Amino acid sequence: MNILQSIIGLLILIFGTVAGVYSGNLLILIISFTSGFLLISLSKLVDNLTDINHKLLGLPFTTSQLNTILKYSPQYYVESPTLDVYPDNETLYPLINLENELYIKAKVFYKYLSQNEHQYTFSLPEKGAIVLNCSSAYYQGVDLFQYGEQVLVKLSVLKLNISIYKDRLILK
């Protein structure tokens, strides 16, 4: 519905402006310009209010919201004095903040990772084996979840201390 409203607003804006200019009618120009921008603005407002409503109701993020969060998440080079980062420490990884929990691609820990169906085992040095079940989608508090072709892990469950220095994420 909101997409349709945006498209109609854009069409009114374009065709009304063209019609107003060609006919020389200032009233058509003003009405089309105002109503076009009003429809486009209202559709954006409804989108934002829908997102706020989802958050207030405690619903999980939609795929669109997760895409936006991932797109705007800061990216860091991952380093560690105790871990071998996959493939190397010159690969950028997004650090995703979902409801005050930090997530990173499980691929970072590839050398310490084994998988048996939906069960992932992280065998980090000095931490022991941490076994996590992978959820098919994100929900608040999930330790490990699949997002498209990626698997994201909550850093706090791996008992790692993190620090950020400029463009570097340091895991200890």
Salt bridges, closest charged atoms under 4 A:
GLU79 OE2 - ARG168 NH1 3.29
GLU90 OE2 - ARG168 NH2 3.50
ASP143 OD1 - LYS154 NZ 3.18
ASP167 OD1 - ARG168 NE 3.86
